[in-house]
Amino acid sequence: VAGTYGAVLSGGELMFTNADVTLYLYQKSGKNVSYLRKPIEAVYWEDVRQSTFLKTGQRDAVSVLLVIPLESLTEPIAFSQGKDLVVKGIIEDEIDSSSQEMLSRSLTAMKEKYHYLTVTTVDERLYGSESVQHYELSCK
């Protein structure tokens, strides 16, 4: 069963969840680059629309605020800002990093199929009662 959404109430504090996600954590060892797939249930996902009016016309930017409660994880995560990827929903696809060409093809296919976002900033809020500790991610 996919994640249970709602509000976690503990110590008078609320933590809302409304989605599941699949993170692809960037890893580099020497010249080798790979992505570790990490499905996470019960997170908060909020689409944020921003419009900029330029002389050439309106430009919309879509970004996402992603809040991952520490309770939704088996262990803390070490993020790589600007390199980690996220997809809304739990997916089974792996990113093939057997060669640079396969990595490029795999990322292109993932982008077309799932419209993944890149984690641009990470704010670790790992303080307070355990039930409200979380990561706040901005994704584009």
C-alpha positions, 0 to 999 in steps of 0.5 A: 500500500502506498504511503498513508497521508494526513497529519502526524500529530505529536506533542501538539505539532502537525506534520502534513503528508500528501505524496510519495516520492522516489529520490535518486541520490547522486553518488560519485566514486572517482570518475564513476557517477551513479544514482541510488534509488530511494523510494520514500512514502509519506512526504509533503509535496507542494507545487510552487508557481512563479511568474516573471514578466519580461519584455518578451512576455511572461515566463513561468517557472515551476518549482516544488517544495518537498518536505521529508519527515525524518519519520519517513526515513530509515536513516538520515540522507546526505544530499547533493544539491544541484545533482540529486533528482526527485520524481513524484510517486514511487517508481521502480526505474533505475538510472543506468550508469554503466557508461557515460552514454548509458547514463545520458540516455537513461536520464533523458528517458527518465526526464521524458517519462517522469519529468523529474526535478533537480533538488536545488537546495536542502534545509535540514530541520533536524531539531525539536521533537523527533516527530517534527524533524524534517528536510525541506527541499526546493526542487526545479 
